[in-house]
């Protein structure tokens, strides 16, 4: 079987495996306090345009740095959201947002409500965020309802779509106007940044967000995410929270080695560009064959409505992700490429389509 089900089914990029092997017998401090993690932090903060302040903060207080490495996306989302919200607050997000539908109630388990806002395409708007905030402020029963305490976005969205830089900055402006931190989930950030339709760079995300993470698990690493805390007010004692939330790896250098490899010579973007290129080949084939595409994604996730008979036929050779059933005869599927997608496998899928 050939898998187009998700973007983390292979192990890791060969370059990372080589570096893990080459450094395997090194002895270093644990918990992310090793030279590899320090180097990776410098590379990431430089890519985000935050290097000067980040360097000063990290060396001044190791518990309150700008970049932290966590073991996975759910741990990152949970630690961040739980750290930013007071007990009576919830997190605003799109109804399709990962924290709302794919994390088994992890946020609610911490005692915070996910305040999901309806969207047709998985994207929030600045106006929508403002209306949700004002709707609470002017509610006559205000103290009886959960207070919006932060905003969560995904870049790209769960539907594979992109926020333009203007859209990100507009949402950021609303968040700052009303004092709500903006958190951006970048599990697939590279696939978004590598899209030919993107007008956003990593520095733009850093300019918009108070806190965000750069995905590793879905972007060629074995595991792990790099969390960037832009707002200095959110950095204090953050390592305590990572440890308490189960997101800290004892052999932290394994994360540092992976991210320094990804960011040392542009590997992160090269891997991302490959995935997007293959996905756009698939999108072109879907369009040419007349499949219904509910969202015109320009990232590594493509969505199409298929007749169940056709899906059963394709399913003899390919594994796709079934999203929903629009009716009894059709299924909405996700076709997902990755850094490791082989061009010959894409060719075979296109032929099957």
PyMOL commands that set and color helices and strands:
alter all, ss='L'
color gray80, all
select helices_A, chain A and resi 14-22+35-47+51-60+62-64+73-84+98-101+106-109+126-137+142-144+165-178+189-193+202-208+232-234+238-244+253-264+267-288+308-314+343-352
alter helices_A, ss='H'
color red, helices_A
select strands_A, chain A and resi 2-3+67-70+89-94+114-117+147-154+181-186+211-215+225-229+301-307+318-319+321-327+330-336
alter strands_A, ss='S'
color yellow, strands_A
deselect
rebuild
show_as cartoon
